[in-house]
Amino acid sequence: MQFKTKLIPLAIAMAFVGTASAQEVVKIGHVGPISGASAHLGKDNENGARLAIEELNASNFLINGKKATFQLVTEDDGADPKQGTAVAQKLVDAKVQGVIGHLNSGTTVPASKIYNDAGIPQISPSSTQPMYTKQGFPGAFRVVANDNKLGGTLGKYAVTKLGAKNIAVIDDRTAYGQGVAGEFIKGAKGANIVAKEFTTDKATDFTAILTSLKAKKPDLVFFGGMDAVGGPMLKQMKALGINAKFMGGDGVCTEGMIRLAGDGLGEGNVTCAEAGGVAGPQEKVLADFSARFKKRFNADVQLYAPYVYDSVMTMAHAMQNAKSSDPAKYLPELKKIKHQGVTGLIQFDDKGDIKDGALTLFTFKGGKRTKMEVIK
């Protein structure tokens, strides 16, 4: 029996080739703690990246005239530096063209060297440790204000607006916790720092530390760390009868604090600052993003998702401006980018820090996180 080979007409064959060549696959890596105590924040970040990727793919986004298909490559760093560097190498091996992450400064800083050595640009949506951009890596960027501004502003606010005179400071020994606590102390000029204590980012019992603090009668306690520790700490402060005000950075400025702190949260007793923030017409833009996010994931924004979303979009538009997803070619465009994001205008200074980074002050009232003011 003889088989006849069917020949595909040349025009059709060429059309298939043209279709294939008109597609460009772009791999974007995302890293955050998808497991562990900060998993709710890591998932929030991942969903922010996923929404950006889905919207880019639905928009017929072009790079040098070719439709770009973006793929999200996600890794879990567990908020652990060793795990962070291991997954950073995995993303390098996967040949991603850019990285969004990490969430924590403690994983972002060590991982940044791996991305730098591989020539892969990295935008952190949430790491505030100044050392991240002070290393001088040309591809390291962040879209939020750093600890110098965050901690220093909170320190000044504690003294000038809250009238704090005797302050106790606790940090969780992470790069973020120590950094923001150190800058807070520098900013709290005129106050008496009655105690400097530390715990860990996995601790659950603070009885010894808090009992010691109670005897020193602070009128304000500043905590450098995340909500998974800050929430239970507030509960235990209430149980021990410590009536001091509580203050922290963006790590405790989350919706999760409502659940984690319970009745320890109080009414307007907590003041925290989130790196970033919008005012005026930009508030509607951010509200529209939050609505899209809620519709897609059936969950409210926890904290950093809008900044992750903006980070992905900023990187994509740098590629579009460069007409290439090659890291070496789009990096110069990233350095001079002006991207109007949901969190405001994204542009970087010569170190890779966000220009004119805003801070938003919040408190908690009626079991809800309540915006106080935006500071630039």
C-alpha positions in Angstrom: 0.0 0.0 0.0 1.5 3.3 -1.0 1.0 6.5 1.1 0.9 9.8 -0.6 2.4 12.8 1.2 0.2 15.8 1.4 2.2 19.0 0.6 1.2 22.1 2.5 1.0 25.0 0.1 4.0 27.4 0.5 1.8 30.4 1.3 0.1 28.6 4.2 3.5 27.3 5.5 4.9 30.8 5.4 1.8 32.1 7.3 2.5 29.7 10.1 6.1 30.8 10.3 5.0 34.4 10.3 2.6 33.8 13.2 5.3 32.0 15.2 7.8 34.7 14.6 5.3 37.4 15.5 5.0 36.0 19.1 7.5 36.9 21.8 7.4 35.0 25.1 8.7 37.0 28.0 9.3 35.3 31.4 8.9 37.5 34.5 10.0 36.0 37.8 8.2 36.8 41.0 9.5 35.9 44.5 7.8 36.3 47.9 7.0 34.2 51.0 4.2 31.9 49.9 4.7 29.8 53.0 5.4 30.7 56.6 4.1 33.5 58.8 4.0 36.2 56.0 2.4 33.9 53.4 -0.7 36.1 53.3 1.5 39.0 52.2 3.4 36.9 49.8 0.2 35.6 48.1 -1.0 39.2 47.9 2.2 40.1 46.0 1.9 37.1 43.7 -1.7 38.0 42.9 -0.6 41.6 42.1 1.9 40.2 39.6 -0.6 37.7 38.2 -3.2 40.4 37.5 -0.6 42.6 35.7 0.5 39.6 33.5 -3.1 38.7 32.7 -4.0 42.3 31.7 -0.8 42.6 29.6 -1.6 39.4 27.7 -5.2 40.5 27.2 -4.2 43.9 25.8 -2.3 42.8 22.7 0.9 44.3 24.2 3.6 44.7 21.5 7.4 44.7 21.8 9.1 45.8 18.5 5.9 45.1 16.6 5.5 41.6 17.9 2.8 40.5 20.3 4.4 39.7 23.7 3.1 36.8 25.7 4.1 37.2 29.3 4.7 34.2 31.6 4.8 34.5 35.4 7.5 32.3 37.0 6.8 32.2 40.7 9.1 31.1 43.6 8.6 30.9 47.4 11.5 32.3 49.5 9.7 31.7 52.8 11.1 35.0 54.0 14.3 33.1 54.6 17.7 34.5 53.2 19.1 31.1 52.3 15.9 30.0 50.6 15.8 33.4 48.9 19.2 33.0 47.3 18.4 29.4 46.2 15.2 30.4 44.4 17.0 33.4 42.9 19.4 31.0 41.2 16.4 29.0 40.0 15.0 32.0 38.3 18.4 32.8 36.7 18.6 29.1 35.5 15.0 29.5 34.1 16.3 32.4 32.0 13.7 34.9 33.2 14.1 38.4 31.6 13.3 40.3 34.8 12.4 39.7 38.5 9.8 41.4 40.7 10.6 40.8 44.3 11.5 40.0 46.9 9.0 41.1 49.5 11.4 41.2 52.5 14.6 43.1 52.7 16.3 40.2 54.3 15.8 38.1 51.2 16.0 40.9 48.6 19.5 42.1 49.5 21.3 38.7 49.3 19.3 37.7 46.2 20.1 40.9 44.4 23.8 39.9 43.9 22.7 36.8 42.1 20.5 38.8 39.7 23.2 41.4 39.3 25.8 38.8 38.4 23.4 37.3 35.8 22.5 40.8 34.4 18.8 40.5 35.2 17.0 43.7 36.3 15.1 43.4 39.6 12.3 45.7 41.0 11.4 45.2 44.6 7.8 46.3 45.4 8.3 46.4 49.1 11.9 46.1 50.4 12.8 49.2 52.3 16.4 48.4 53.6 18.6 51.2 52.2 21.5 48.7 51.6 19.5 47.2 48.7 20.2 50.1 46.4 23.4 51.3 48.1 25.3 48.3 46.7 25.5 50.1 43.4 23.9 47.3 41.3 22.7 48.9 38.0 19.7 46.6 37.8 18.3 47.0 41.3 15.2 49.2 41.7 12.4 49.7 44.2 9.0 51.4 43.9 8.6 52.4 47.6 10.4 54.8 49.9 13.2 53.3 51.9 13.7 52.9 55.7 15.6 56.2 56.0 12.4 58.0 55.1 9.9 55.5 56.6 11.6 55.1 60.0 12.8 58.7 60.3 9.3 60.1 59.5 7.7 57.9 62.1 10.2 58.9 64.7 9.6 62.6 64.1 5.8 62.0 64.0 5.9 60.1 67.3 7.6 63.1 69.1 6.0 66.1 67.3 2.4 64.8 66.7 1.8 62.1 69.3 3.8 63.8 72.0 5.8 60.7 72.9 8.4 61.4 75.6 9.5 57.9 76.8 9.8 55.4 74.0 10.6 51.7 74.0 11.9 50.1 70.7 11.7 46.4 69.8 12.9 44.9 66.5 12.7 41.4 65.1 16.4 41.2 64.1 15.6 41.0 60.4 17.3 43.4 58.0 13.9 45.2 57.7 13.1 45.3 61.4 16.5 46.5 62.5 16.7 49.0 59.7 13.4 50.7 60.3 13.9 50.7 64.1 17.3 52.3 63.8 16.0 55.0 61.5 13.0 55.5 63.9 15.4 56.2 66.8 17.3 58.7 64.7 14.1 60.5 63.9 12.7 60.6 67.4 14.9 63.5 68.5 14.0 64.9 71.9 12.4 61.7 73.2 13.9 59.4 75.9 14.5 55.9 74.5 13.9 53.9 77.7 14.6 50.5 76.2 15.9 48.7 73.1 14.8 45.1 72.9 14.7 42.5 70.2 12.9 39.3 69.4 12.7 37.1 66.3 10.4 37.1 63.3 9.1 33.7 64.4 8.5 34.4 68.1 5.1 34.1 69.7 5.7 34.8 73.4 6.8 38.3 74.5 6.1 38.1 78.2 9.7 38.6 79.3 10.4 41.5 77.1 7.0 43.2 77.8 7.3 42.7 81.6 10.7 44.4 81.5 9.2 47.3 79.4 6.2 47.8 81.7 8.5 48.7 84.6 10.1 51.5 82.4 6.6 53.0 81.8 6.9 53.9 78.1 4.2 56.0 76.6 4.9 54.6 73.1 6.3 51.2 71.9 7.8 51.1 68.4 8.1 47.7 66.8 10.2 47.0 63.7 8.9 43.8 62.1 5.9 42.2 60.5 2.2 41.8 61.5 2.6 38.1 62.3 4.7 39.2 65.4 3.3 42.6 65.9 -0.3 41.4 66.3 0.3 38.9 69.1 2.6 41.4 70.7 -0.2 43.9 70.9 -2.5 41.2 72.4 0.1 40.5 75.1 0.6 44.2 75.8 -3.1 44.5 76.6 -3.1 41.4 78.8 -0.2 42.8 80.8 -1.8 46.2 81.2 0.6 48.2 79.1 -1.3 51.2 77.9 1.3 52.7 75.7 0.6 53.7 72.1 1.9 51.3 69.5 3.8 52.3 66.3 5.3 50.4 63.4 6.3 50.5 59.8 4.5 49.0 56.8 5.1 45.5 58.1 2.4 46.0 60.7 0.2 48.3 58.6 -1.9 45.5 57.2 -5.5 44.3 57.2 -4.1 41.2 58.8 -3.4 43.1 62.0 -7.1 43.3 62.7 -7.2 39.5 63.0 -3.8 39.0 64.6 -4.1 41.7 67.3 -7.7 41.1 68.2 -8.9 43.3 71.1 -5.3 44.4 71.6 -5.6 46.7 68.6 -7.7 49.3 70.4 -9.3 52.5 69.0 -6.7 54.8 67.3 -4.0 53.4 69.5 -1.8 52.1 66.7 -0.1 54.4 64.2 1.7 52.9 61.3 3.1 54.0 57.9 3.0 52.3 54.6 5.6 53.1 52.0 3.7 54.7 49.1 0.4 56.3 49.1 -1.8 58.4 46.8 -4.0 61.5 47.2 -6.4 63.5 45.1 -7.5 62.0 41.7 -5.0 59.1 42.0 -7.2 57.7 44.8 -9.8 56.7 42.3 -7.2 55.0 40.1 -6.1 52.9 43.1 -9.6 52.2 44.1 -10.4 50.9 40.6 -7.4 48.6 40.8 -8.5 47.3 44.2 -12.0 46.6 42.7 -10.4 44.6 39.8 -8.2 42.8 42.2 -11.2 41.8 44.4 -13.2 40.6 41.4 -10.3 38.5 40.1 -9.1 36.9 43.3 -12.2 37.3 45.6 -9.9 38.8 48.2 -9.1 42.4 49.3 -5.6 43.9 48.7 -3.5 43.2 51.8 -0.7 45.6 51.4 1.8 45.5 48.5 -0.2 44.1 45.5 -0.6 47.5 43.8 3.2 48.1 44.0 3.8 44.6 42.5 1.3 45.4 39.7 3.1 48.7 39.0 6.5 47.0 39.0 5.4 44.5 36.4 3.9 47.2 34.2 6.9 49.4 34.6 9.3 46.6 33.5 7.0 45.8 30.5 6.9 49.4 29.3 10.7 49.6 29.6 10.9 46.6 27.3 8.4 48.3 24.9 10.4 51.5 24.9 13.6 49.5 24.2 11.9 47.4 21.5 13.4 44.4 23.2 12.9 42.1 26.2 16.7 41.5 26.4 17.7 42.7 29.9 20.9 44.4 28.6 18.8 46.4 26.1 15.8 47.4 28.2 17.8 48.3 31.4 18.8 51.7 30.1 15.1 52.4 29.4 14.2 51.3 32.9 16.6 53.8 34.4 14.9 56.7 32.7 11.3 55.3 32.7 8.3 57.5 33.6 5.4 55.2 34.1 2.0 56.4 35.4 1.0 53.6 37.6 -1.9 52.9 39.9 0.3 54.0 42.9 1.4 57.2 41.1 4.3 58.2 38.8 7.1 55.6 38.8 10.6 57.0 38.0 13.9 56.2 39.6 16.9 58.2 40.9 20.5 57.3 40.0 20.6 54.7 42.8 17.4 52.9 41.7 15.2 54.4 44.5 11.8 55.7 43.7 11.7 59.5 43.2 9.5 61.5 45.6 8.4 58.4 47.5 5.3 58.9 49.5 4.3 57.6 52.9 0.8 57.0 54.1 0.0 57.1 57.8 -2.8 54.8 59.1 -4.5 53.9 62.3 -7.2 51.3 63.2 -10.7 52.3 64.3 -13.8 50.2 64.5 -12.0 47.2 63.4 -10.9 48.8 60.2 -7.6 50.2 58.9 -8.2 54.0 58.6 -6.1 56.4 56.5 -4.8 59.4 58.3 -2.6 61.3 55.8 -0.2 61.1 52.9 3.3 62.6 53.5 5.9 63.3 50.8 
